């Protein structure tokens, strides 16, 4: 188990736990959610979206495919 249910984690706690985890997780407002494994279809869709974004975005925006930890500058709804 990654974290006790209903326990809010700080970003630092999440990153420390994730560093040793064999499973990928998503961190939203102190809650941690297990992420599903990618399929062939998912990877093809992701690639097509990334290529489309890369062609349209300008600096300082960047496009990433997988395994990047990013922090939103916007509060979640």
PDB file as gemmi writes it, atoms N, CA and C in Angstrom:
CRYST1    1.000    1.000    1.000  90.00  90.00  90.00 P 1                      
ATOM      1  N   UNK A   1       0.844  -1.176   0.000  1.00  0.00           N  
ATOM      2  CA  UNK A   1       0.000   0.000   0.000  1.00  0.00           C  
ATOM      3  C   UNK A   1       0.885   1.233   0.000  1.00  0.00           C  
ATOM      4  N   UNK A   2       0.538   2.202  -0.774  1.00  0.00           N  
ATOM      5  CA  UNK A   2       1.349   3.394  -0.950  1.00  0.00           C  
ATOM      6  C   UNK A   2       1.181   4.371   0.194  1.00  0.00           C  
ATOM      7  N   UNK A   3      -0.046   4.708   0.547  1.00  0.00           N  
ATOM      8  CA  UNK A   3      -0.327   5.646   1.644  1.00  0.00           C  
ATOM      9  C   UNK A   3      -1.663   5.268   2.259  1.00  0.00           C  
ATOM     10  N   UNK A   4      -1.828   5.515   3.546  1.00  0.00           N  
ATOM     11  CA  UNK A   4      -3.106   5.196   4.179  1.00  0.00           C  
ATOM     12  C   UNK A   4      -4.247   5.968   3.514  1.00  0.00           C  
ATOM     13  N   UNK A   5      -5.411   5.337   3.342  1.00  0.00           N  
ATOM     14  CA  UNK A   5      -6.532   6.039   2.729  1.00  0.00           C  
ATOM     15  C   UNK A   5      -6.937   7.249   3.560  1.00  0.00           C  
ATOM     16  N   UNK A   6      -7.381   8.277   2.884  1.00  0.00           N  
ATOM     17  CA  UNK A   6      -7.860   9.512   3.507  1.00  0.00           C  
ATOM     18  C   UNK A   6      -6.768  10.279   4.259  1.00  0.00           C  
ATOM     19  N   UNK A   7      -5.523   9.950   4.034  1.00  0.00           N  
ATOM     20  CA  UNK A   7      -4.426  10.707   4.637  1.00  0.00           C  
ATOM     21  C   UNK A   7      -3.863  11.639   3.576  1.00  0.00           C  
ATOM     22  N   UNK A   8      -3.862  12.915   3.883  1.00  0.00           N  
ATOM     23  CA  UNK A   8      -3.320  13.889   2.955  1.00  0.00           C  
ATOM     24  C   UNK A   8      -1.807  13.944   3.090  1.00  0.00           C  
ATOM     25  N   UNK A   9      -1.124  13.917   1.960  1.00  0.00           N  
ATOM     26  CA  UNK A   9       0.327  13.964   1.936  1.00  0.00           C  
ATOM     27  C   UNK A   9       0.795  15.316   1.425  1.00  0.00           C  
ATOM     28  N   UNK A  10       1.938  15.747   1.918  1.00  0.00           N  
ATOM     29  CA  UNK A  10       2.561  16.936   1.363  1.00  0.00           C  
ATOM     30  C   UNK A  10       3.213  16.534   0.041  1.00  0.00           C  
ATOM     31  N   UNK A  11       3.486  17.487  -0.830  1.00  0.00           N  
ATOM     32  CA  UNK A  11       4.198  17.128  -2.068  1.00  0.00           C  
ATOM     33  C   UNK A  11       5.527  16.429  -1.784  1.00  0.00           C  
ATOM     34  N   UNK A  12       6.223  16.845  -0.742  1.00  0.00           N  
ATOM     35  CA  UNK A  12       7.502  16.223  -0.400  1.00  0.00           C  
ATOM     36  C   UNK A  12       7.323  14.770   0.042  1.00  0.00           C  
ATOM     37  N   UNK A  13       6.278  14.497   0.823  1.00  0.00           N  
ATOM     38  CA  UNK A  13       5.998  13.115   1.250  1.00  0.00           C  
ATOM     39  C   UNK A  13       5.664  12.245   0.055  1.00  0.00           C  
ATOM     40  N   UNK A  14       4.845  12.783  -0.849  1.00  0.00           N  
ATOM     41  CA  UNK A  14       4.480  12.042  -2.058  1.00  0.00           C  
ATOM     42  C   UNK A  14       5.723  11.697  -2.882  1.00  0.00           C  
ATOM     43  N   UNK A  15       6.578  12.674  -3.126  1.00  0.00           N  
ATOM     44  CA  UNK A  15       7.769  12.441  -3.936  1.00  0.00           C  
ATOM     45  C   UNK A  15       8.698  11.422  -3.286  1.00  0.00           C  
ATOM     46  N   UNK A  16       8.818  11.457  -1.963  1.00  0.00           N  
ATOM     47  CA  UNK A  16       9.655  10.489  -1.257  1.00  0.00           C  
ATOM     48  C   UNK A  16       9.092   9.079  -1.411  1.00  0.00           C  
ATOM     49  N   UNK A  17       7.796   8.909  -1.269  1.00  0.00           N  
ATOM     50  CA  UNK A  17       7.181   7.591  -1.423  1.00  0.00           C  
ATOM     51  C   UNK A  17       7.245   7.117  -2.871  1.00  0.00           C  
ATOM     52  N   UNK A  18       7.032   8.017  -3.797  1.00  0.00           N  
ATOM     53  CA  UNK A  18       7.017   7.660  -5.216  1.00  0.00           C  
ATOM     54  C   UNK A  18       8.395   7.226  -5.700  1.00  0.00           C  
ATOM     55  N   UNK A  19       9.439   7.760  -5.105  1.00  0.00           N  
ATOM     56  CA  UNK A  19      10.805   7.417  -5.515  1.00  0.00           C  
ATOM     57  C   UNK A  19      11.089   5.926  -5.348  1.00  0.00           C  
ATOM     58  N   UNK A  20      10.459   5.286  -4.366  1.00  0.00           N  
ATOM     59  CA  UNK A  20      10.692   3.867  -4.105  1.00  0.00           C  
ATOM     60  C   UNK A  20       9.575   2.961  -4.605  1.00  0.00           C  
ATOM     61  N   UNK A  21       8.566   3.533  -5.241  1.00  0.00           N  
ATOM     62  CA  UNK A  21       7.395   2.765  -5.654  1.00  0.00           C  
ATOM     63  C   UNK A  21       7.614   2.075  -6.993  1.00  0.00           C  
ATOM     64  N   UNK A  22       7.103   0.859  -7.125  1.00  0.00           N  
ATOM     65  CA  UNK A  22       7.141   0.128  -8.391  1.00  0.00           C  
ATOM     66  C   UNK A  22       5.945   0.481  -9.274  1.00  0.00           C  
ATOM     67  N   UNK A  23       4.963   1.180  -8.703  1.00  0.00           N  
ATOM     68  CA  UNK A  23       3.739   1.557  -9.406  1.00  0.00           C  
ATOM     69  C   UNK A  23       3.681   3.075  -9.485  1.00  0.00           C  
ATOM     70  N   UNK A  24       3.220   3.604 -10.605  1.00  0.00           N  
ATOM     71  CA  UNK A  24       3.107   5.050 -10.759  1.00  0.00           C  
ATOM     72  C   UNK A  24       1.838   5.555 -10.087  1.00  0.00           C  
ATOM     73  N   UNK A  25       1.940   6.760  -9.531  1.00  0.00           N  
ATOM     74  CA  UNK A  25       0.809   7.382  -8.857  1.00  0.00           C  
ATOM     75  C   UNK A  25       0.644   8.821  -9.318  1.00  0.00           C  
ATOM     76  N   UNK A  26      -0.540   9.330  -9.120  1.00  0.00           N  
ATOM     77  CA  UNK A  26      -0.845  10.728  -9.405  1.00  0.00           C  
ATOM     78  C   UNK A  26      -1.168  11.408  -8.081  1.00  0.00           C  
ATOM     79  N   UNK A  27      -0.708  12.627  -7.911  1.00  0.00           N  
ATOM     80  CA  UNK A  27      -0.898  13.391  -6.677  1.00  0.00           C  
ATOM     81  C   UNK A  27      -1.782  14.586  -6.987  1.00  0.00           C  
ATOM     82  N   UNK A  28      -2.945  14.653  -6.330  1.00  0.00           N  
ATOM     83  CA  UNK A  28      -3.887  15.757  -6.536  1.00  0.00           C  
ATOM     84  C   UNK A  28      -4.366  16.242  -5.185  1.00  0.00           C  
ATOM     85  N   UNK A  29      -4.030  17.485  -4.853  1.00  0.00           N  
ATOM     86  CA  UNK A  29      -4.490  18.119  -3.611  1.00  0.00           C  
ATOM     87  C   UNK A  29      -4.272  17.246  -2.378  1.00  0.00           C  
ATOM     88  N   UNK A  30      -3.098  16.649  -2.266  1.00  0.00           N  
ATOM     89  CA  UNK A  30      -2.770  15.871  -1.081  1.00  0.00           C  
ATOM     90  C   UNK A  30      -3.214  14.426  -1.127  1.00  0.00           C  
ATOM     91  N   UNK A  31      -3.985  14.050  -2.125  1.00  0.00           N  
ATOM     92  CA  UNK A  31      -4.440  12.664  -2.272  1.00  0.00           C  
ATOM     93  C   UNK A  31      -3.607  11.965  -3.344  1.00  0.00           C  
ATOM     94  N   UNK A  32      -3.387  10.675  -3.153  1.00  0.00           N  
ATOM     95  CA  UNK A  32      -2.584   9.898  -4.080  1.00  0.00           C  
ATOM     96  C   UNK A  32      -3.475   8.847  -4.743  1.00  0.00           C  
ATOM     97  N   UNK A  33      -3.372   8.751  -6.068  1.00  0.00           N  
ATOM     98  CA  UNK A  33      -4.184   7.815  -6.844  1.00  0.00           C  
ATOM     99  C   UNK A  33      -3.263   6.948  -7.698  1.00  0.00           C  
ATOM    100  N   UNK A  34      -3.520   5.647  -7.705  1.00  0.00           N  
ATOM    101  CA  UNK A  34      -2.750   4.736  -8.540  1.00  0.00           C  
ATOM    102  C   UNK A  34      -3.119   4.974  -9.996  1.00  0.00           C  
ATOM    103  N   UNK A  35      -2.105   5.032 -10.848  1.00  0.00           N  
ATOM    104  CA  UNK A  35      -2.329   5.237 -12.280  1.00  0.00           C  
ATOM    105  C   UNK A  35      -2.366   3.887 -12.989  1.00  0.00           C  
ATOM    106  N   UNK A  36      -3.227   3.792 -13.979  1.00  0.00           N  
ATOM    107  CA  UNK A  36      -3.334   2.570 -14.767  1.00  0.00           C  
ATOM    108  C   UNK A  36      -2.097   2.420 -15.652  1.00  0.00           C  
ATOM    109  N   UNK A  37      -1.772   1.193 -15.984  1.00  0.00           N  
ATOM    110  CA  UNK A  37      -0.670   0.942 -16.903  1.00  0.00           C  
ATOM    111  C   UNK A  37      -1.116   1.301 -18.307  1.00  0.00           C  
ATOM    112  N   UNK A  38      -0.176   1.738 -19.121  1.00  0.00           N  
ATOM    113  CA  UNK A  38      -0.481   2.131 -20.491  1.00  0.00           C  
ATOM    114  C   UNK A  38      -0.659   0.934 -21.402  1.00  0.00           C  
ATOM    115  N   UNK A  39      -1.530   1.081 -22.368  1.00  0.00           N  
ATOM    116  CA  UNK A  39      -1.740   0.042 -23.379  1.00  0.00           C  
ATOM    117  C   UNK A  39      -1.143   0.531 -24.702  1.00  0.00           C  
ATOM    118  N   UNK A  40      -1.121  -0.343 -25.696  1.00  0.00           N  
ATOM    119  CA  UNK A  40      -0.632   0.046 -27.021  1.00  0.00           C  
ATOM    120  C   UNK A  40      -1.480   1.179 -27.576  1.00  0.00           C  
ATOM    121  N   UNK A  41      -2.793   1.066 -27.452  1.00  0.00           N  
ATOM    122  CA  UNK A  41      -3.688   2.121 -27.951  1.00  0.00           C  
ATOM    123  C   UNK A  41      -3.444   3.439 -27.215  1.00  0.00           C  
ATOM    124  N   UNK A  42      -3.280   3.358 -25.910  1.00  0.00           N  
ATOM    125  CA  UNK A  42      -3.023   4.563 -25.119  1.00  0.00           C  
ATOM    126  C   UNK A  42      -1.731   5.236 -25.565  1.00  0.00           C  
ATOM    127  N   UNK A  43      -0.685   4.451 -25.789  1.00  0.00           N  
ATOM    128  CA  UNK A  43       0.589   5.011 -26.228  1.00  0.00           C  
ATOM    129  C   UNK A  43       0.490   5.663 -27.598  1.00  0.00           C  
ATOM    130  N   UNK A  44      -0.244   5.070 -28.516  1.00  0.00           N  
ATOM    131  CA  UNK A  44      -0.414   5.668 -29.842  1.00  0.00           C  
ATOM    132  C   UNK A  44      -1.195   6.980 -29.758  1.00  0.00           C  
ATOM    133  N   UNK A  45      -2.232   6.999 -28.949  1.00  0.00           N  
ATOM    134  CA  UNK A  45      -3.007   8.229 -28.764  1.00  0.00           C  
ATOM    135  C   UNK A  45      -2.126   9.316 -28.142  1.00  0.00           C  
ATOM    136  N   UNK A  46      -1.371   8.952 -27.111  1.00  0.00           N  
ATOM    137  CA  UNK A  46      -0.482   9.909 -26.452  1.00  0.00           C  
ATOM    138  C   UNK A  46       0.549  10.475 -27.424  1.00  0.00           C  
ATOM    139  N   UNK A  47       1.115   9.618 -28.236  1.00  0.00           N  
ATOM    140  CA  UNK A  47       2.100  10.055 -29.217  1.00  0.00           C  
ATOM    141  C   UNK A  47       1.488  11.042 -30.204  1.00  0.00           C  
ATOM    142  N   UNK A  48       0.310  10.724 -30.706  1.00  0.00           N  
ATOM    143  CA  UNK A  48      -0.345  11.614 -31.662  1.00  0.00           C  
ATOM    144  C   UNK A  48      -0.673  12.966 -31.043  1.00  0.00           C  
ATOM    145  N   UNK A  49      -1.112  12.969 -29.802  1.00  0.00           N  
ATOM    146  CA  UNK A  49      -1.404  14.227 -29.111  1.00  0.00           C  
ATOM    147  C   UNK A  49      -0.118  15.023 -28.903  1.00  0.00           C  
ATOM    148  N   UNK A  50       0.940  14.347 -28.466  1.00  0.00           N  
ATOM    149  CA  UNK A  50       2.209  15.032 -28.217  1.00  0.00           C  
ATOM    150  C   UNK A  50       2.773  15.644 -29.494  1.00  0.00           C  
ATOM    151  N   UNK A  51       2.714  14.915 -30.597  1.00  0.00           N  
ATOM    152  CA  UNK A  51       3.207  15.436 -31.877  1.00  0.00           C  
ATOM    153  C   UNK A  51       2.394  16.664 -32.289  1.00  0.00           C  
ATOM    154  N   UNK A  52       1.077  16.592 -32.117  1.00  0.00           N  
ATOM    155  CA  UNK A  52       0.226  17.731 -32.453  1.00  0.00           C  
ATOM    156  C   UNK A  52       0.518  18.941 -31.585  1.00  0.00           C  
ATOM    157  N   UNK A  53       0.710  18.711 -30.288  1.00  0.00           N  
ATOM    158  CA  UNK A  53       1.033  19.818 -29.380  1.00  0.00           C  
ATOM    159  C   UNK A  53       2.395  20.410 -29.696  1.00  0.00           C  
ATOM    160  N   UNK A  54       3.373  19.552 -29.936  1.00  0.00           N  
ATOM    161  CA  UNK A  54       4.724  20.011 -30.222  1.00  0.00           C  
ATOM    162  C   UNK A  54       4.741  20.938 -31.443  1.00  0.00           C  
ATOM    163  N   UNK A  55       3.929  20.619 -32.430  1.00  0.00           N  
ATOM    164  CA  UNK A  55       3.881  21.425 -33.647  1.00  0.00           C  
ATOM    165  C   UNK A  55       3.244  22.795 -33.410  1.00  0.00           C  
ATOM    166  N   UNK A  56       2.431  22.923 -32.364  1.00  0.00           N  
ATOM    167  CA  UNK A  56       1.688  24.162 -32.141  1.00  0.00           C  
ATOM    168  C   UNK A  56       2.255  25.042 -31.025  1.00  0.00           C  
ATOM    169  N   UNK A  57       2.937  24.472 -30.067  1.00  0.00           N  
ATOM    170  CA  UNK A  57       3.387  25.233 -28.901  1.00  0.00           C  
ATOM    171  C   UNK A  57       4.683  25.990 -29.177  1.00  0.00           C  
ATOM    172  N   UNK A  58       4.811  27.121 -28.508  1.00  0.00           N  
ATOM    173  CA  UNK A  58       6.036  27.901 -28.589  1.00  0.00           C  
ATOM    174  C   UNK A  58       6.606  28.061 -27.186  1.00  0.00           C  
ATOM    175  N   UNK A  59       7.867  28.457 -27.097  1.00  0.00           N  
ATOM    176  CA  UNK A  59       8.524  28.647 -25.798  1.00  0.00           C  
ATOM    177  C   UNK A  59       7.741  29.649 -24.976  1.00  0.00           C  
ATOM    178  N   UNK A  60       7.615  29.462 -23.687  1.00  0.00           N  
ATOM    179  CA  UNK A  60       8.317  28.494 -22.846  1.00  0.00           C  
ATOM    180  C   UNK A  60       7.557  27.182 -22.672  1.00  0.00           C  
ATOM    181  N   UNK A  61       6.499  26.956 -23.428  1.00  0.00           N  
ATOM    182  CA  UNK A  61       5.718  25.719 -23.287  1.00  0.00           C  
ATOM    183  C   UNK A  61       6.524  24.526 -23.789  1.00  0.00           C  
ATOM    184  N   UNK A  62       6.322  23.367 -23.146  1.00  0.00           N  
ATOM    185  CA  UNK A  62       7.002  22.140 -23.530  1.00  0.00           C  
ATOM    186  C   UNK A  62       5.996  20.999 -23.588  1.00  0.00           C  
ATOM    187  N   UNK A  63       6.293  20.012 -24.406  1.00  0.00           N  
ATOM    188  CA  UNK A  63       5.466  18.817 -24.525  1.00  0.00           C  
ATOM    189  C   UNK A  63       6.245  17.622 -23.988  1.00  0.00           C  
ATOM    190  N   UNK A  64       5.599  16.830 -23.130  1.00  0.00           N  
ATOM    191  CA  UNK A  64       6.206  15.623 -22.597  1.00  0.00           C  
ATOM    192  C   UNK A  64       5.297  14.444 -22.890  1.00  0.00           C  
ATOM    193  N   UNK A  65       5.892  13.264 -23.011  1.00  0.00           N  
ATOM    194  CA  UNK A  65       5.110  12.057 -23.265  1.00  0.00           C  
ATOM    195  C   UNK A  65       4.792  11.317 -21.969  1.00  0.00           C  
ATOM    196  N   UNK A  66       5.801  10.847 -21.267  1.00  0.00           N  
ATOM    197  CA  UNK A  66       5.586  10.029 -20.071  1.00  0.00           C  
ATOM    198  C   UNK A  66       6.676  10.289 -19.043  1.00  0.00           C  
ATOM    199  N   UNK A  67       6.399   9.822 -17.824  1.00  0.00           N  
ATOM    200  CA  UNK A  67       7.379   9.800 -16.738  1.00  0.00           C  
ATOM    201  C   UNK A  67       7.962  11.158 -16.382  1.00  0.00           C  
ATOM    202  N   UNK A  68       7.150  12.182 -16.482  1.00  0.00           N  
ATOM    203  CA  UNK A  68       7.577  13.508 -16.055  1.00  0.00           C  
ATOM    204  C   UNK A  68       6.668  13.943 -14.916  1.00  0.00           C  
ATOM    205  N   UNK A  69       7.259  14.389 -13.840  1.00  0.00           N  
ATOM    206  CA  UNK A  69       6.475  14.926 -12.740  1.00  0.00           C  
ATOM    207  C   UNK A  69       6.376  16.423 -12.967  1.00  0.00           C  
ATOM    208  N   UNK A  70       5.168  16.916 -13.097  1.00  0.00           N  
ATOM    209  CA  UNK A  70       4.942  18.341 -13.313  1.00  0.00           C  
ATOM    210  C   UNK A  70       3.974  18.845 -12.261  1.00  0.00           C  
ATOM    211  N   UNK A  71       4.081  20.123 -11.938  1.00  0.00           N  
ATOM    212  CA  UNK A  71       3.186  20.728 -10.971  1.00  0.00           C  
ATOM    213  C   UNK A  71       2.346  21.774 -11.686  1.00  0.00           C  
ATOM    214  N   UNK A  72       1.061  21.653 -11.543  1.00  0.00           N  
ATOM    215  CA  UNK A  72       0.145  22.623 -12.133  1.00  0.00           C  
ATOM    216  C   UNK A  72       0.265  23.955 -11.408  1.00  0.00           C  
ATOM    217  N   UNK A  73       0.186  25.030 -12.153  1.00  0.00           N  
ATOM    218  CA  UNK A  73       0.192  26.354 -11.552  1.00  0.00           C  
ATOM    219  C   UNK A  73      -1.227  26.804 -11.231  1.00  0.00           C  
ATOM    220  N   UNK A  74      -2.187  25.969 -11.566  1.00  0.00           N  
ATOM    221  CA  UNK A  74      -3.582  26.299 -11.355  1.00  0.00           C  
ATOM    222  C   UNK A  74      -4.173  25.420 -10.269  1.00  0.00           C  
ATOM    223  N   UNK A  75      -4.993  25.979  -9.380  1.00  0.00           N  
ATOM    224  CA  UNK A  75      -5.642  25.130  -8.365  1.00  0.00           C  
ATOM    225  C   UNK A  75      -6.635  24.189  -9.029  1.00  0.00           C  
ATOM    226  N   UNK A  76      -6.749  22.980  -8.475  1.00  0.00           N  
ATOM    227  CA  UNK A  76      -7.715  22.042  -9.027  1.00  0.00           C  
ATOM    228  C   UNK A  76      -9.122  22.480  -8.668  1.00  0.00           C  
ATOM    229  N   UNK A  77     -10.052  22.053  -9.483  1.00  0.00           N  
ATOM    230  CA  UNK A  77     -11.457  22.448  -9.280  1.00  0.00           C  
ATOM    231  C   UNK A  77     -12.166  21.445  -8.421  1.00  0.00           C  
TER     232      UNK A  77                                                      
END                                                                             
